Amino acid sequence: MVVDIKRTISRALFLVELAIFSWIYFFGLHGFYNLIELRSDSDRIEKKLVCKKADIAMLKEQIIAWNVHSFYKEKMAREQLQMARNGELIYYIK
């Protein structure tokens, strides 16, 4: 009878340990679900990184174009700074 009580208590403790371990494995700080979420965040950040690298490449091409062709400098001066050459008339449409 004492053996049966010890066996029952040991089985109950084993089940409690198994339940705690399972909860920690799936829902703990470094658990399975947290790792899946971190992996999806990592994929999203990598996609953003690729987009940013493409933007940087485009901006580098624009910088080279600015240094090579004076057309881009004149376009910027006319459109954004609203400058004109001597003798030119500028019309503003409201």
OpenMM code with the backbone's topology and positions (N, CA, C; nanometers):
from openmm import Vec3, app, unit

residues = "MET VAL VAL ASP ILE LYS ARG THR ILE SER ARG ALA LEU PHE LEU VAL GLU LEU ALA ILE PHE SER TRP ILE TYR PHE PHE GLY LEU HIS GLY PHE TYR ASN LEU ILE GLU LEU ARG SER ASP SER ASP ARG ILE GLU LYS LYS LEU VAL CYS LYS LYS ALA ASP ILE ALA MET LEU LYS GLU GLN ILE ILE ALA TRP ASN VAL HIS SER PHE TYR LYS GLU LYS MET ALA ARG GLU GLN LEU GLN MET ALA ARG ASN GLY GLU LEU ILE TYR TYR ILE LYS".split()
positions = [
    Vec3(0.0806, -0.1188, 0.0000),
    Vec3(0.0000, 0.0000, 0.0000),
    Vec3(0.0856, 0.1262, 0.0000),
    Vec3(0.1904, 0.1279, 0.0754),
    Vec3(0.2822, 0.2418, 0.0779),
    Vec3(0.3488, 0.2574, -0.0584),
    Vec3(0.3787, 0.1468, -0.1224),
    Vec3(0.4417, 0.1489, -0.2538),
    Vec3(0.3454, 0.2102, -0.3561),
    Vec3(0.2174, 0.1761, -0.3450),
    Vec3(0.1184, 0.2306, -0.4372),
    Vec3(0.1041, 0.3818, -0.4209),
    Vec3(0.1105, 0.4294, -0.2980),
    Vec3(0.0998, 0.5734, -0.2723),
    Vec3(0.2218, 0.6449, -0.3288),
    Vec3(0.3409, 0.5877, -0.3082),
    Vec3(0.4638, 0.6481, -0.3622),
    Vec3(0.4602, 0.6507, -0.5149),
    Vec3(0.4143, 0.5421, -0.5749),
    Vec3(0.4066, 0.5327, -0.7193),
    Vec3(0.3065, 0.6363, -0.7742),
    Vec3(0.1936, 0.6530, -0.7069),
    Vec3(0.0923, 0.7498, -0.7499),
    Vec3(0.1453, 0.8925, -0.7370),
    Vec3(0.2126, 0.9188, -0.6257),
    Vec3(0.2697, 1.0527, -0.6060),
    Vec3(0.3787, 1.0805, -0.7088),
    Vec3(0.4639, 0.9837, -0.7361),
    Vec3(0.5703, 1.0038, -0.8344),
    Vec3(0.5122, 1.0240, -0.9745),
    Vec3(0.4059, 0.9528, -1.0092),
    Vec3(0.3417, 0.9708, -1.1397),
    Vec3(0.2769, 1.1089, -1.1488),
    Vec3(0.2144, 1.1527, -1.0411),
    Vec3(0.1518, 1.2854, -1.0398),
    Vec3(0.2571, 1.3946, -1.0551),
    Vec3(0.3693, 1.3807, -0.9828),
    Vec3(0.4775, 1.4787, -0.9958),
    Vec3(0.5365, 1.4786, -1.1366),
    Vec3(0.5471, 1.3586, -1.1946),
    Vec3(0.5978, 1.3484, -1.3320),
    Vec3(0.5055, 1.4208, -1.4294),
    Vec3(0.3750, 1.4061, -1.4115),
    Vec3(0.2794, 1.4731, -1.4992),
    Vec3(0.2844, 1.6248, -1.4817),
    Vec3(0.3019, 1.6690, -1.3572),
    Vec3(0.3144, 1.8126, -1.3313),
    Vec3(0.4411, 1.8666, -1.3976),
    Vec3(0.5524, 1.7958, -1.3829),
    Vec3(0.6771, 1.8373, -1.4476),
    Vec3(0.6625, 1.8406, -1.5996),
    Vec3(0.5963, 1.7415, -1.6544),
    Vec3(0.5744, 1.7356, -1.7988),
    Vec3(0.4888, 1.8527, -1.8459),
    Vec3(0.3857, 1.8859, -1.7686),
    Vec3(0.2997, 1.9992, -1.8039),
    Vec3(0.3782, 2.1304, -1.7983),
    Vec3(0.4594, 2.1497, -1.6946),
    Vec3(0.5399, 2.2712, -1.6811),
    Vec3(0.6418, 2.2808, -1.7951),
    Vec3(0.7078, 2.1700, -1.8226),
    Vec3(0.8048, 2.1689, -1.9317),
    Vec3(0.7376, 2.2020, -2.0648),
    Vec3(0.6221, 2.1437, -2.0910),
    Vec3(0.5512, 2.1697, -2.2163),
    Vec3(0.5118, 2.3165, -2.2274),
    Vec3(0.4614, 2.3733, -2.1191),
    Vec3(0.4231, 2.5144, -2.1216),
    Vec3(0.5446, 2.6022, -2.1488),
    Vec3(0.6567, 2.5752, -2.0826),
    Vec3(0.7780, 2.6536, -2.1046),
    Vec3(0.8290, 2.6353, -2.2475),
    Vec3(0.8226, 2.5140, -2.2992),
    Vec3(0.8710, 2.4861, -2.4347),
    Vec3(0.7917, 2.5636, -2.5394),
    Vec3(0.6603, 2.5712, -2.5232),
    Vec3(0.5777, 2.6372, -2.6235),
    Vec3(0.5565, 2.7859, -2.5970),
    Vec3(0.5341, 2.8230, -2.4712),
    Vec3(0.4935, 2.9595, -2.4405),
    Vec3(0.5945, 3.0390, -2.3593),
    Vec3(0.7069, 2.9847, -2.3276),
    Vec3(0.8055, 3.0536, -2.2452),
    Vec3(0.8737, 3.1682, -2.3194),
    Vec3(0.9660, 3.2342, -2.2515),
    Vec3(1.0354, 3.3507, -2.3066),
    Vec3(1.1079, 3.3171, -2.4359),
    Vec3(1.1707, 3.2036, -2.4431),
    Vec3(1.2398, 3.1586, -2.5642),
    Vec3(1.1700, 3.0361, -2.6216),
    Vec3(1.0394, 3.0334, -2.6092),
    Vec3(0.9617, 2.9180, -2.6515),
    Vec3(0.9428, 2.9096, -2.8023),
    Vec3(0.8773, 2.8048, -2.8408),
    Vec3(0.8571, 2.7717, -2.9815),
    Vec3(0.7799, 2.8821, -3.0546),
    Vec3(0.6713, 2.9303, -2.9958),
    Vec3(0.5905, 3.0334, -3.0608),
    Vec3(0.6657, 3.1657, -3.0703),
    Vec3(0.7444, 3.1957, -2.9709),
    Vec3(0.8249, 3.3177, -2.9749),
    Vec3(0.9296, 3.3086, -3.0861),
    Vec3(0.9875, 3.1932, -3.1058),
    Vec3(1.0859, 3.1758, -3.2131),
    Vec3(1.0215, 3.1912, -3.3505),
    Vec3(0.9000, 3.1414, -3.3664),
    Vec3(0.8287, 3.1584, -3.4932),
    Vec3(0.8024, 3.3067, -3.5195),
    Vec3(0.7615, 3.3784, -3.4171),
    Vec3(0.7365, 3.5219, -3.4315),
    Vec3(0.8655, 3.5972, -3.4654),
    Vec3(0.9741, 3.5617, -3.4002),
    Vec3(1.1026, 3.6251, -3.4297),
    Vec3(1.1478, 3.5957, -3.5718),
    Vec3(1.1234, 3.4777, -3.6191),
    Vec3(1.1611, 3.4410, -3.7557),
    Vec3(1.0816, 3.5238, -3.8571),
    Vec3(0.9530, 3.5434, -3.8327),
    Vec3(0.8715, 3.6246, -3.9244),
    Vec3(0.9159, 3.7707, -3.9198),
    Vec3(0.9514, 3.8207, -3.8013),
    Vec3(1.0048, 3.9566, -3.7903),
    Vec3(1.1355, 3.9695, -3.8678),
    Vec3(1.2188, 3.8695, -3.8590),
    Vec3(1.3455, 3.8704, -3.9309),
    Vec3(1.3232, 3.8740, -4.0821),
    Vec3(1.2283, 3.7971, -4.1316),
    Vec3(1.1966, 3.7978, -4.2744),
    Vec3(1.1461, 3.9345, -4.3187),
    Vec3(1.0602, 3.9947, -4.2365),
    Vec3(1.0067, 4.1270, -4.2690),
    Vec3(1.1183, 4.2317, -4.2722),
    Vec3(1.2097, 4.2249, -4.1790),
    Vec3(1.3206, 4.3199, -4.1744),
    Vec3(1.4142, 4.2995, -4.2920),
    Vec3(1.4366, 4.1755, -4.3320),
    Vec3(1.5214, 4.1490, -4.4485),
    Vec3(1.4593, 4.2059, -4.5753),
    Vec3(1.3267, 4.1969, -4.5890),
    Vec3(1.2594, 4.2556, -4.7053),
    Vec3(1.2748, 4.4075, -4.7058),
    Vec3(1.2612, 4.4697, -4.5889),
    Vec3(1.2814, 4.6140, -4.5797),
    Vec3(1.4246, 4.6513, -4.6155),
    Vec3(1.5192, 4.5684, -4.5737),
    Vec3(1.6597, 4.5939, -4.6036),
    Vec3(1.6854, 4.5907, -4.7538),
    Vec3(1.6248, 4.4957, -4.8226),
    Vec3(1.6407, 4.4875, -4.9679),
    Vec3(1.5838, 4.6123, -5.0342),
    Vec3(1.4674, 4.6586, -4.9879),
    Vec3(1.4075, 4.7804, -5.0435),
    Vec3(1.4968, 4.9021, -5.0193),
    Vec3(1.5518, 4.9113, -4.9005),
    Vec3(1.6389, 5.0250, -4.8685),
    Vec3(1.7667, 5.0218, -4.9519),
    Vec3(1.8201, 4.9034, -4.9767),
    Vec3(1.9392, 4.8930, -5.0609),
    Vec3(1.9082, 4.9368, -5.2030),
    Vec3(1.7889, 4.9037, -5.2528),
    Vec3(1.7483, 4.9483, -5.3864),
    Vec3(1.7345, 5.1000, -5.3895),
    Vec3(1.6782, 5.1586, -5.2828),
    Vec3(1.6675, 5.3041, -5.2755),
    Vec3(1.8048, 5.3703, -5.2751),
    Vec3(1.8976, 5.3122, -5.2020),
    Vec3(2.0338, 5.3672, -5.1961),
    Vec3(2.1000, 5.3611, -5.3325),
    Vec3(2.0810, 5.2504, -5.4038),
    Vec3(2.1389, 5.2374, -5.5383),
    Vec3(2.0802, 5.3428, -5.6318),
    Vec3(1.9495, 5.3659, -5.6229),
    Vec3(1.8858, 5.4671, -5.7069),
    Vec3(1.9394, 5.6067, -5.6746),
    Vec3(1.9562, 5.6366, -5.5457),
    Vec3(2.0087, 5.7670, -5.5065),
    Vec3(2.1533, 5.7860, -5.5521),
    Vec3(2.2324, 5.6799, -5.5474),
    Vec3(2.3697, 5.6888, -5.5966),
    Vec3(2.3728, 5.7183, -5.7462),
    Vec3(2.2802, 5.6563, -5.8212),
    Vec3(2.2719, 5.6844, -5.9644),
    Vec3(2.2330, 5.8294, -5.9889),
    Vec3(2.1412, 5.8821, -5.9077),
    Vec3(2.1017, 6.0221, -5.9213),
    Vec3(2.2180, 6.1158, -5.8903),
    Vec3(2.2984, 6.0820, -5.7908),
    Vec3(2.4150, 6.1650, -5.7567),
    Vec3(2.5135, 6.1665, -5.8725),
    Vec3(2.5364, 6.0516, -5.9322),
    Vec3(2.6270, 6.0447, -6.0477),
    Vec3(2.5709, 6.1277, -6.1626),
    Vec3(2.4398, 6.1180, -6.1871),
    Vec3(2.3776, 6.1962, -6.2940),
    Vec3(2.3906, 6.3456, -6.2669),
    Vec3(2.3761, 6.3854, -6.1421),
    Vec3(2.3919, 6.5271, -6.1059),
    Vec3(2.5334, 6.5749, -6.1372),
    Vec3(2.6313, 6.4917, -6.1073),
    Vec3(2.7700, 6.5324, -6.1286),
    Vec3(2.8085, 6.5316, -6.2760),
    Vec3(2.7434, 6.4497, -6.3564),
    Vec3(2.7803, 6.4369, -6.4973),
    Vec3(2.7033, 6.5355, -6.5849),
    Vec3(2.5729, 6.5476, -6.5639),
    Vec3(2.4882, 6.6296, -6.6505),
    Vec3(2.4418, 6.7550, -6.5772),
    Vec3(2.4568, 6.8708, -6.6414),
    Vec3(2.4130, 6.9962, -6.5799),
    Vec3(2.2623, 7.0140, -6.5899),
    Vec3(2.1965, 6.9315, -6.6713),
    Vec3(2.0514, 6.9404, -6.6864),
    Vec3(1.9801, 6.9226, -6.5528),
    Vec3(2.0244, 6.8287, -6.4707),
    Vec3(1.9594, 6.8015, -6.3430),
    Vec3(1.9749, 6.9196, -6.2466),
    Vec3(2.0888, 6.9844, -6.2519),
    Vec3(2.1088, 7.1013, -6.1651),
    Vec3(2.0162, 7.2148, -6.2064),
    Vec3(2.0047, 7.2374, -6.3368),
    Vec3(1.9175, 7.3438, -6.3854),
    Vec3(1.7710, 7.3114, -6.3555),
    Vec3(1.7319, 7.1870, -6.3708),
    Vec3(1.5944, 7.1456, -6.3417),
    Vec3(1.5604, 7.1719, -6.1952),
    Vec3(1.6522, 7.1374, -6.1056),
    Vec3(1.6301, 7.1612, -5.9625),
    Vec3(1.6194, 7.3107, -5.9348),
    Vec3(1.7070, 7.3900, -5.9953),
    Vec3(1.7045, 7.5343, -5.9721),
    Vec3(1.5739, 7.5956, -6.0215),
    Vec3(1.5255, 7.5491, -6.1349),
    Vec3(1.4036, 7.6068, -6.1913),
    Vec3(1.2781, 7.5605, -6.1157),
    Vec3(1.2674, 7.4322, -6.0873),
    Vec3(1.1442, 7.3795, -6.0291),
    Vec3(1.1329, 7.4009, -5.8794),
    Vec3(1.2381, 7.3733, -5.8066),
    Vec3(1.2260, 7.3782, -5.6607),
    Vec3(1.2721, 7.5114, -5.6018),
    Vec3(1.3724, 7.5720, -5.6617),
    Vec3(1.4218, 7.6990, -5.6091),
    Vec3(1.3612, 7.8182, -5.6824),
    Vec3(1.2884, 7.7911, -5.7921),
    Vec3(1.2196, 7.8918, -5.8717),
    Vec3(1.3141, 8.0018, -5.9175),
    Vec3(1.4255, 7.9593, -5.9724),
    Vec3(1.5246, 8.0517, -6.0258),
    Vec3(1.5085, 8.0588, -6.1776),
    Vec3(1.5599, 8.1653, -6.2353),
    Vec3(1.5553, 8.1819, -6.3801),
    Vec3(1.6862, 8.2471, -6.4253),
    Vec3(1.7122, 8.2357, -6.5530),
    Vec3(1.8300, 8.3012, -6.6103),
    Vec3(1.7984, 8.4490, -6.6338),
    Vec3(1.9016, 8.5262, -6.6520),
    Vec3(1.8829, 8.6684, -6.6786),
    Vec3(1.8055, 8.6849, -6.8086),
    Vec3(1.7061, 8.7699, -6.8060),
    Vec3(1.6275, 8.7994, -6.9249),
    Vec3(1.5075, 8.7092, -6.9434),
    Vec3(1.4898, 8.6070, -6.8648),
    Vec3(1.3746, 8.5178, -6.8788),
    Vec3(1.2578, 8.5716, -6.7966),
    Vec3(1.1381, 8.5494, -6.8474),
    Vec3(1.0181, 8.5875, -6.7750),
    Vec3(0.9582, 8.4637, -6.7102),
    Vec3(0.9117, 8.4813, -6.5880),
    Vec3(0.8518, 8.3696, -6.5171),
    Vec3(0.7059, 8.4030, -6.4920),
    Vec3(0.6201, 8.3103, -6.5243),
    Vec3(0.4777, 8.3251, -6.5035),
    Vec3(0.4319, 8.2299, -6.3960),
    Vec3(0.3587, 8.2822, -6.2974),
    Vec3(0.3019, 8.1996, -6.1905),
    Vec3(0.1523, 8.1850, -6.2166),
    Vec3(0.1051, 8.0632, -6.2145),
    Vec3(-0.0365, 8.0369, -6.2344),
    Vec3(-0.0952, 7.9947, -6.1013),
    Vec3(-0.1986, 8.0681, -6.0613),
    Vec3(-0.2613, 8.0378, -5.9329),
    Vec3(-0.3865, 7.9595, -5.9530),
] * unit.nanometer
topology = app.Topology()
chain = topology.addChain("A")
for resn in residues:
    res = topology.addResidue(resn, chain)
    for name in ("N", "CA", "C"):
        topology.addAtom(name, app.Element.getBySymbol(name[0]), res)
